Structure formats: structure tokens, C-alpha cells
């Protein structure tokens, strides 16, 4: 099964949010989006924009490249 880049980014963000116990509500507040909009991004229905990835990386204190990594 081939995973898309946007799907990999969503999966990486979901995993890091779970590891750090950061809620969708916290992400929504940081991004200025509704919790429903964040949920759509985390489930892969709507891709994250690069600026959003950078903001989430800042919230989680990780490098944006950590969230953009794709397993080969």
C-alpha cells in the first residue's frame, strides 16, 4: 500500500500529538481553525498546508522535517 505525502504528514502529526498528549483543541487554537477543521486534516480529508505544519511543529517543539518525514 502506497501512502501519500499528505497522509504521511497527517499520520506523523497524529502520532506526535498522542506522544505529547496535545489535544486537537490546542492545535486548533494555535492554527486559528475550528476543531472540526483540524480533525479533517488529521484524518487526511484535507491536507495540511506547509505553514500549518510549521505552526504545529512549533507547538510540539519538533523540527518541521520530523512531521514531513515519509517512510521508504
C-alpha positions as CSV (number, residue, x, y, z in Angstrom):
1,X,0.0,0.0,0.0
2,X,1.4,3.4,-1.0
3,X,0.9,6.3,1.4
4,X,0.6,9.8,0.0
5,X,2.8,12.6,1.4
6,X,-0.2,14.4,2.9
7,X,-1.3,11.1,4.5
8,X,2.1,10.6,6.0
9,X,2.2,14.1,7.4
10,X,-1.2,13.6,9.0
11,X,-0.1,10.3,10.5
12,X,3.2,11.9,11.8
13,X,1.3,14.7,13.4
14,X,-1.3,12.4,14.9
15,X,1.5,10.2,16.4
16,X,3.4,13.2,17.8
17,X,0.2,14.7,19.3
18,X,-0.5,11.4,21.0
19,X,3.1,11.1,22.3
20,X,3.0,14.6,23.8
21,X,-0.7,14.4,24.8
22,X,-1.6,17.5,22.9
23,X,-5.3,17.9,22.0
24,X,-6.9,18.8,18.7
25,X,-8.3,21.8,20.6
26,X,-4.8,23.0,21.3
27,X,-3.8,22.6,17.7
28,X,-7.0,24.4,16.5
29,X,-6.2,27.3,18.8
30,X,-2.6,27.6,17.5
31,X,-3.7,27.4,13.9
32,X,-6.8,29.6,14.2
33,X,-9.0,26.9,12.9
34,X,-12.1,25.1,14.2
35,X,-11.6,21.7,15.9
36,X,-13.5,20.2,13.0
37,X,-11.1,21.6,10.5
38,X,-8.2,20.2,12.4
39,X,-9.9,16.8,12.6
40,X,-10.3,16.8,8.8
41,X,-6.6,17.5,8.5
42,X,-5.7,14.8,11.0
43,X,-7.8,12.2,9.2
44,X,-6.4,13.1,5.8
45,X,-9.6,14.5,4.3
46,X,-7.9,17.9,4.0
47,X,-4.2,18.2,3.5
48,X,-2.1,20.3,6.0
49,X,-0.6,23.5,4.4
50,X,3.1,24.0,4.9
51,X,2.6,27.0,7.2
52,X,0.2,24.8,9.3
53,X,2.9,22.1,9.6
54,X,5.4,24.7,10.7
55,X,3.0,26.0,13.4
56,X,2.2,22.5,14.6
57,X,6.0,21.7,14.7
58,X,6.5,24.9,16.8
59,X,3.7,23.9,19.2
60,X,5.2,20.4,19.6
61,X,8.8,21.7,19.8
62,X,10.0,19.5,16.9
63,X,11.6,20.3,13.6
64,X,9.1,20.6,10.7
65,X,11.1,17.9,8.9
66,X,10.2,15.5,11.7
67,X,6.5,15.9,10.7
68,X,7.2,15.8,7.0
69,X,9.2,12.5,7.1
70,X,8.0,9.7,4.9
71,X,9.0,6.1,5.5
72,X,10.5,4.5,2.4
